Amino acid sequence: MTKVAAIQMCSSHLVDENLETAEKLITEAAENGAKLIVLPEMFAMMGLTEEDKVRIKEPLGHGKIQFFLASQAKKNKAWLVGGTIPLAGKESHKVGAACLVFDDQGNRVARYDKMHLFDANISSSECYQESHSVEPGDQPVVVETPFGQLGLAVCYDVRFPELFRCLFKKDAELIALPSAFTVKTGEAHWELLARSRAVENFCYVIGACQGGTHSNGRKTYGHSVIVEPWGKVIAKKDDMMPGVIYADIELEKLHTIRKTIPVGKHQRIF
């Protein structure tokens, strides 16, 4: 068995402040035995404006946030899924919402760019246009780890089961899901969607969330969860407060379920 952790934060517009908080929670997770640690979406900054993320963007392989992730992974001897950070893209006024994975030696071993961007009108006073400042990714990513094949997805991606079936077909056994759900959609759909993606692909889903009222006024739902392949929630943060949740990964259980109901062999629509 391997212990994994999902970190919940309430990130502000101040990068240094957020990195300090993340460091404390990563250290806590590692000291409690977690070998795979997942940070939430936008863990390093929840900007006051959409353009703030463009201002702090980093080229791949360089920058304060990437150095932080690499050093924390190495220091804590844990694999680290770096939520999302803004990386330079093709267009100067946009970034990639990049989820980077670092191994326990501090080496970057994977990059996934959020594919589905959150352009939604939740209410007359709550509207989001993520595509104004973010370039969508176009490649599903699964990375080999000592704990199993790890697929990557981010927040709004969870509403698109075809992406998760692609990860399943690429042999994903665990899926990291950094998120920042709104309160309204989170209350209605967050746990339901996380459980659905887990059970329809018989995989573990590790949902690390933003939660609380941020310095830009945005409110996020929190309630980070870890779901096992049978669809049962095996760890849950029952509030919006920062903290860490833990669960044990048992790949033998996953493989038994997949042999019992071999959905991969039965699939007819591609």
Secondary structure, DSSP 8 states (H G I E B T S, - for coil): -EEEEEEEB---S-HHHHHHHHHHHHHHHHHTT-SEEE--TTTT---SSTTHHHHT-B-TT-SHHHHHHHHHHHHHTSEEE---EEEE-SSTT-EEEEEEEE-TTS-EEEEEE--S--EEEEETTEEEEGGGTEE------EEEETTEEEEE--GGGGG-HHHHHHHHHTT-SEEEEEE--BHHHIIIIIHHHHHHHHHHHT-EEEEEEBEEE-TTS-EEE---EEE-TTS-EEEE--SSS-EEEEEEE-HHHHHHHHHHS-HHHH----
